[in-house]
C-alpha cells in the first residue's frame, strides 16, 4: 500500500517542504525511507493517493541526480507556470527527488514503479506532461493516454542530440526559433513539423544574478567548453583538442582575465584525454592567478551568471554559445570545431557563419584570432542577423508564449477527454 506520511512533531522548514512534496513510495523498505525523510513516524496508515490534490500540469523527470541540471534550468519557469496552473514534478529516482526538494518550491512526487506512476497520473488528473530530456524513462510516462505530452528539452543547441526520432512521440515539441525548425526538417524523415511550437528561450527571460565584477584594465574572456557526450557523434568538446592551447594563449596576454567554466560533466570525465587536459587547464589558471590578474575557476557556477561580465566567449557547439547569443548579442563569440570540417559545421550550426572558428587549421593562429575579436568585434552585424534566425522573440516574450502553450494544452486535453471535438475521450 502507498503512504503519504504525516509527521508527529513540529517540522523544520526543510522537513516541511519535503512533506509538502507529497512522497509516494511502495513497500515496507520504501515506507521506512519516507518516514525517515521527514520528521516523525505515522500513527496510522495514511490514505496516500486519495490525499493528492489535482495537478493538471506535471514536469516529468526520470533520471539520476547527475542529469538534474536538465530540469534545474526549467524550475523557475515552471514555478511561474504554477502561478496559473497547479504543477508538480514527478520523479523516478529517490536521490534526485531529495535533491530537487532542496531547490524548488514545487511539490515533488516520487513514483518508484510504473504502477506508481500510473496511479499518480490518474489521481492528480494530469492534463499536460512536460519532458526536459530524451531519457529512456520518458517512454514509461508516455504510455499514459489521458494527457498531452510536451517535450521542451533542456537547452537550444546545434548538437545532433537535439534532434531525435523520439520527437515523433510527443504531441508538441517546443523549439526556440527558425533554426530549430530547420534542424528537425534536415535531420528527420516522416516527421510532422506541425508538432513544433516556437517559444524562444523562456529560461533566459528570468533575472540572472551577476557573478563577475569587472577588473579595471582587464578584458574578461570566458572559456566555456562542453563535455564529450555519450558517443563520438555527440562529442563536441574542445577540451582535449584545443583547450590547453586556448588557455595558454589567453594567459599569455597581460590585458585578459580568464574565466574557465566547463560543462559540469567535464569535471567527472572518464575520457582520459578530456580529464588530463582539464586538469592541466586548472593547473595553468591556478598558477597564473595573481592579485593583479585574478583569473577564475567557477567550476560549479551557473554559466549564465558569468555572461554579464564577459567581453569575449570561447565555446563549443552547445547551448552555451546560443544562450550567450540570446543574452549578449553585443559581445563576440569564438567557436571551436574538433572535426575541422568547415562545410559541415556551417550547415549543422548556422551560428558558425557569424563567428570565427578554432579548428585544426586555425589553432596555430589562435592568438591573432582572439586578439582580433577583442580589438574590433568584426562579426557583430552577422551575429545580430543570426540571432534573429535562432530566436524569434525578444527577451521577455518567450515566457508568455510558453505559458500560453501550456494553457492551450490543458484546455485541449479537457476537450479531447470530454469528446467535445468528436474524439472517443482518449489521446495518445
C-alpha positions in Angstrom: 0.0 0.0 0.0 1.2 3.5 -0.8 1.5 6.0 2.0 1.9 9.7 2.5 3.4 10.1 5.9 2.4 12.9 8.3 4.8 14.0 11.0 4.2 13.6 14.7 6.3 16.5 15.8 6.8 20.1 14.5 8.8 20.2 11.3 11.8 22.2 10.4 11.3 24.4 7.3 13.3 21.9 5.3 11.2 19.0 6.5 8.0 20.9 6.0 9.0 21.5 2.3 9.8 17.8 2.0 6.4 16.9 3.4 4.7 19.3 1.0 6.5 17.4 -1.7 4.0 14.5 -1.3 6.1 11.4 -1.4 4.8 8.3 -3.0 6.6 5.0 -2.1 5.6 1.4 -2.1 6.7 -1.5 0.1 8.0 -1.7 3.7 11.5 -0.6 2.9 10.3 2.4 0.9 7.8 3.2 3.7 10.7 3.4 6.2 12.6 5.7 3.8 9.7 8.1 3.6 9.3 8.1 7.4 13.0 8.8 7.8 13.0 11.5 5.2 10.7 13.7 7.3 10.3 14.2 11.0 8.3 11.6 12.9 6.6 8.3 12.1 2.9 7.8 11.2 0.5 6.7 13.9 -1.9 5.1 11.4 -1.7 4.3 7.7 -2.4 7.4 5.5 -4.8 7.0 2.6 -2.0 8.3 0.4 -3.1 8.8 -3.2 -6.5 9.9 -2.1 -4.9 12.9 -0.5 -3.0 14.1 -3.6 -4.6 17.3 -4.9 -5.2 17.8 -8.6 -2.1 18.8 -10.7 -3.2 19.5 -14.3 0.5 20.0 -15.2 3.4 17.7 -14.4 7.1 18.1 -15.2 8.4 14.5 -15.5 12.0 13.7 -14.6 13.1 10.1 -14.6 16.8 10.5 -14.4 19.5 10.3 -11.7 20.9 13.4 -9.9 23.8 13.7 -12.4 21.3 14.8 -15.0 19.3 17.1 -12.7 20.8 20.1 -14.4 18.4 19.4 -17.2 15.4 20.1 -15.0 17.0 22.8 -12.8 17.1 25.4 -15.6 13.4 25.0 -16.1 12.4 25.1 -12.5 12.0 29.0 -12.3 9.9 28.9 -15.5 7.8 26.0 -14.1 7.3 27.9 -10.9 5.9 30.8 -12.9 3.6 28.4 -14.7 2.4 27.1 -11.3 1.0 30.5 -10.6 -1.6 29.8 -13.3 -1.9 26.0 -13.3 -1.2 23.7 -10.3 2.1 22.0 -11.2 4.1 19.2 -9.7 7.4 17.5 -10.5 7.2 13.7 -10.8 10.4 11.8 -10.3 11.6 8.1 -10.5 14.9 8.3 -8.7 14.9 8.8 -4.9 18.3 10.7 -4.8 17.1 13.1 -7.5 13.9 13.6 -5.6 15.7 14.6 -2.4 18.0 16.9 -4.4 15.1 18.6 -6.2 13.2 19.2 -3.0 16.1 21.3 -1.7 15.9 23.7 -4.7 12.3 24.2 -5.7 9.0 25.2 -4.0 7.1 22.9 -6.4 5.8 19.7 -4.9 8.0 16.7 -5.9 6.2 13.4 -6.1 8.3 10.2 -6.2 6.8 7.3 -8.2 9.1 4.3 -7.9 7.4 1.8 -10.2 5.4 2.0 -13.4 2.2 1.2 -11.4 3.0 4.1 -9.0 3.3 6.4 -12.0 0.0 5.3 -13.5 -1.7 5.8 -10.2 -0.2 9.2 -9.6 -1.2 10.4 -13.0 -4.7 9.1 -12.6 -5.3 10.6 -9.1 -3.9 14.0 -9.9 -5.8 14.1 -13.2 -2.8 15.3 -15.1 -3.6 17.0 -18.3 -0.2 18.0 -19.7 3.1 16.3 -19.1 6.3 18.2 -19.8 9.6 16.5 -20.6 13.1 18.2 -20.3 15.2 15.4 -22.0 15.1 12.3 -24.1 15.7 9.9 -21.2 14.6 6.3 -21.7 12.2 6.5 -18.7 10.1 9.0 -20.7 8.5 6.2 -22.5 7.0 4.8 -19.4 5.3 8.2 -18.8 4.2 8.4 -22.4 2.0 5.3 -22.1 -0.4 7.5 -20.1 -3.2 8.2 -22.6 -5.3 10.8 -20.9 -2.8 13.7 -21.1 -1.0 15.7 -23.8 2.8 15.2 -23.8 5.1 18.2 -24.5 8.8 18.0 -25.0 10.8 21.1 -24.1 14.4 19.8 -24.0 16.9 21.5 -21.7 18.5 24.0 -24.0 18.9 25.2 -27.5 21.9 23.7 -29.3 23.1 22.6 -32.7 24.3 19.3 -31.3 22.9 16.2 -33.1 21.4 15.1 -29.8 18.9 18.0 -30.0 17.0 16.2 -32.8 15.8 12.7 -32.2 13.1 10.4 -33.7 11.7 10.5 -30.1 10.2 13.8 -31.1 7.7 11.9 -33.1 6.0 10.5 -29.9 5.2 13.9 -28.3 2.1 15.9 -29.1 4.2 19.0 -29.2 7.9 19.8 -29.2 8.9 23.3 -28.0 11.8 24.9 -30.0 13.5 28.2 -29.9 13.1 29.5 -33.4 13.5 29.0 -37.1 17.0 27.4 -36.8 15.5 24.6 -34.7 12.7 24.0 -37.2 15.2 23.7 -40.0 17.3 21.3 -37.8 14.3 19.0 -37.4 13.5 19.2 -41.1 17.0 18.4 -42.1 17.6 15.5 -39.7 14.3 13.6 -39.6 12.2 11.8 -42.2 8.5 11.3 -41.9 8.2 14.0 -39.2 5.2 16.3 -38.9 6.7 19.8 -38.5 3.4 21.0 -37.2 4.3 19.3 -33.9 7.0 22.0 -33.4 5.9 25.1 -31.3 8.3 28.1 -31.3 8.6 29.6 -27.9 12.1 31.2 -27.9 14.0 30.6 -24.6 11.8 31.1 -21.6 14.6 30.1 -19.2 16.6 33.1 -20.3 13.8 35.6 -19.6 14.4 35.4 -15.8 16.6 37.7 -13.7 20.1 36.2 -13.6 22.5 37.1 -10.8 25.7 38.6 -12.0 28.7 36.6 -10.7 31.5 38.5 -12.4 32.6 42.0 -11.5 34.8 43.9 -13.9 38.5 44.2 -13.2 39.9 47.7 -14.2 42.4 47.5 -17.1 41.5 43.8 -18.0 39.2 42.3 -20.6 37.3 39.2 -19.4 37.3 36.1 -21.6 35.1 33.2 -20.7 36.2 29.8 -21.9 33.2 27.5 -21.5 33.7 24.2 -23.3 31.1 21.4 -23.4 31.6 17.8 -22.5 32.4 14.8 -24.7 28.9 13.4 -25.0 27.5 9.9 -24.8 29.2 8.8 -28.0 31.5 10.2 -30.7 28.6 11.5 -32.8 27.7 13.8 -29.8 31.3 14.8 -29.0 31.8 18.5 -29.5 34.3 19.3 -26.7 37.4 21.3 -27.4 39.0 20.5 -24.0 41.2 17.7 -25.3 41.9 19.1 -28.7 42.4 22.8 -28.3 41.7 23.6 -24.7 45.2 23.8 -23.3 46.4 25.9 -26.3 43.5 28.3 -26.0 44.2 28.8 -22.3 47.9 29.2 -22.7 47.3 31.9 -25.3 44.9 33.8 -23.2 47.1 33.6 -20.1 50.0 35.0 -22.1 48.1 38.2 -22.7 48.6 40.8 -19.9 45.3 42.5 -20.6 43.0 39.5 -20.1 41.3 38.0 -17.1 40.4 34.4 -18.0 37.4 32.6 -16.6 37.3 28.8 -17.1 33.8 27.3 -16.7 33.5 23.8 -18.4 30.3 21.8 -18.6 29.6 20.0 -15.3 30.3 16.6 -16.8 33.8 17.6 -17.7 34.6 17.6 -14.0 33.8 13.9 -13.8 35.0 12.9 -17.3 36.1 9.3 -17.8 37.7 10.1 -21.1 41.5 10.2 -20.3 42.2 12.9 -22.8 39.5 15.2 -21.5 40.3 14.5 -17.9 44.0 15.2 -18.3 43.5 18.4 -20.4 41.0 19.7 -17.8 43.5 19.1 -15.0 46.2 20.9 -16.9 43.9 23.8 -17.6 43.1 24.1 -13.9 46.8 23.9 -13.1 47.7 26.6 -15.6 44.9 29.0 -14.5 45.7 28.5 -10.8 49.4 29.1 -11.3 48.8 32.3 -13.3 46.3 33.9 -10.9 47.6 36.9 -9.0 46.0 39.9 -7.3 46.6 42.0 -10.4 45.3 39.3 -12.7 42.5 37.4 -10.8 41.7 34.6 -13.2 38.8 32.5 -12.0 37.7 28.8 -11.9 34.0 28.9 -11.1 33.7 25.3 -12.0 30.3 24.7 -10.4 28.7 28.1 -11.1 25.7 28.7 -13.3 27.3 29.6 -16.6 24.5 32.2 -17.3 25.7 34.2 -14.2 29.1 34.7 -15.9 27.7 36.2 -19.1 27.1 39.8 -18.0 30.8 40.4 -17.1 32.2 38.7 -20.2 33.9 40.6 -23.1 34.5 37.5 -25.3 33.1 34.0 -25.2 35.1 31.0 -26.4 33.0 27.9 -26.5 32.0 24.8 -28.5 28.8 23.8 -30.3 26.5 23.7 -27.3 23.7 25.6 -25.7 26.2 27.9 -24.0 27.1 29.7 -27.3 23.4 30.2 -28.3 22.4 31.3 -24.8 25.2 33.9 -25.0 24.0 35.0 -28.4 20.5 35.5 -27.0 21.6 37.4 -23.9 24.7 39.2 -25.1 24.4 40.0 -28.8 26.8 42.9 -28.2 29.8 40.6 -27.3 31.8 38.4 -29.7 31.8 34.6 -29.8 34.6 32.3 -31.0 33.5 28.7 -31.7 35.6 25.6 -31.9 35.3 22.6 -34.3 37.0 19.5 -33.2 36.3 17.8 -36.5 37.9 20.5 -38.7 35.0 20.3 -41.2 34.1 23.8 -42.1 31.4 22.8 -44.6 29.7 20.6 -42.1 29.8 23.0 -39.2 28.3 25.8 -41.3 25.4 23.5 -42.3 24.7 22.0 -38.9 25.5 25.1 -36.8 24.4 28.2 -38.6 25.8 30.4 -35.8 29.3 29.4 -37.1 28.7 31.7 -40.1 28.8 34.7 -37.6 31.9 33.7 -35.6 35.5 32.9 -36.0 36.3 29.2 -35.6 39.2 27.4 -33.9 39.9 24.1 -35.5 42.8 22.0 -36.7 43.6 24.5 -39.5 43.4 27.7 -37.4 44.6 26.6 -33.9 48.1 27.7 -34.8 46.8 31.3 -35.3 44.6 31.3 -32.2 46.5 34.2 -30.7 45.7 36.5 -33.7 42.1 35.2 -33.9 41.4 36.0 -30.3 43.2 39.4 -30.5 41.0 40.5 -33.5 37.8 39.7 -31.7 38.9 41.5 -28.6 40.0 44.5 -30.6 37.2 45.2 -33.0 34.4 42.5 -32.9 34.5 42.1 -36.7 31.4 39.9 -36.9 28.9 42.0 -34.9 26.4 42.6 -37.8 26.4 38.9 -38.9 25.8 37.9 -35.3 22.8 40.1 -35.0 21.2 38.6 -38.1 21.9 35.0 -37.0 20.3 35.8 -33.5 17.0 36.5 -35.2 17.3 33.2 -37.1 17.7 31.3 -33.8 15.3 33.2 -31.6 12.0 34.6 -32.8 11.3 36.7 -29.7 12.8 39.5 -27.8 13.7 38.8 -24.2 10.6 38.6 -22.0 8.3 37.4 -24.8 9.3 33.7 -24.6 7.8 33.1 -21.1 4.5 34.4 -22.2 4.5 32.2 -25.3 5.3 29.1 -23.2 2.6 29.8 -20.6 0.1 30.2 -23.5 1.1 26.9 -24.9 0.7 25.1 -21.6 -2.8 26.8 -21.1 -3.8 25.7 -24.6 -2.7 22.1 -23.9 -4.6 21.9 -20.6 -7.8 23.2 -22.4 -7.3 21.0 -25.4 -6.9 17.9 -23.2 -10.2 18.6 -21.5 -11.8 19.0 -24.9 -10.3 15.7 -26.1 -11.2 13.7 -23.0 -14.6 15.2 -22.9 -15.1 14.3 -26.5 -16.2 17.8 -27.5 -14.3 17.6 -30.7 -15.6 14.2 -31.8 -12.9 12.0 -30.2 -13.6 9.0 -28.1 -12.1 10.6 -25.0 -8.5 9.3 -25.2 -5.4 10.8 -26.6 -2.0 9.1 -27.1 
